[in-house]
């Protein structure tokens, strides 16, 4: 008896990310095994359309739904796939590619397709902030403020991100937060509070080195105020996977937390900024997302010393 082919839908956001998707179809025809899979390309036409298409994929029993775009497109697709039998696939085309990097997926289109063609899956946790699902990180304070600036920036990439971070950090005023978790209430004056499901924001900026997407826990990072001189060290630590060794960082794990802040403002989930009120609930949902995995995944070590030095030089030029 012939085995039924697995169905793949590639959801392409034509305008998201930093890479052209023009060569996608020929690569699919080259890489995806026609004896095992049948596939279709769906292109988004408006904001939120990727979520609609992904929901239709779940209803139609599609086996794999592939987000082709940046972190925003990945979030839109993934939020519609949670608690279903449809697996998330990713072809990373953004500037950050946080979830793809955490899952050790290739950053090139052909390499990502080769992983999809293998068809191996696993279950992963995801987070929720005030009813908004996220898959890498969410946060408030300075990182949400930078996400807002970055979203409005005409340019993308690591240098633009670093410039936004450093220039704005020089004048940003920390807020006061009351954080309640399973251990009780704690009060912090903080530059930012990040809740991480995955290890990084994207761009290999590791806000929570060692975070796992399969442990049923949030990694909560509290960054306390620092001065201009210390900004360079913190920026380098972020990319060298050494941030949690910094004296300005407090880290703990929780299944859920409630945060009260003094005034409403921006938060972000997977890099997308949104305004929220003073009370914020964040929780982890264990193993609620089925996703394509790299069976030979090996997490990258810390950035090579040369790259860390380059980052340090960029940071120092901005500060000085």
Secondary structure, 3 states (H helix, E strand, C coil): CCCCCEEEEEEECCCCCCCCCCCHHHHHHHHCCCCCEEEEEEECCCCCHHHHHHHHHHHCCCCEEEEEECHHHHHHHHHHHCCCCCEEEEEECCCCCHHHHHCCCCCCHHHHHHHHHHCCEEEEEEEEECCEEECCEEEEEHHHHHHHHHHHCCCCCHHHHHHHHHHHHCCCCCEEEEEEECCEEEEEEEEEEEEECCCCCECCECCCCCCCCCCCCEEEEEEECCCHHHHHHHHHHHHHCCHHHCCCEEEEEECEEEEEECCCEEEEECCEEEEECCEEEEEEEEEEEEEECCCCCCCCCCCCHHHHHHHHHHHHHHHC
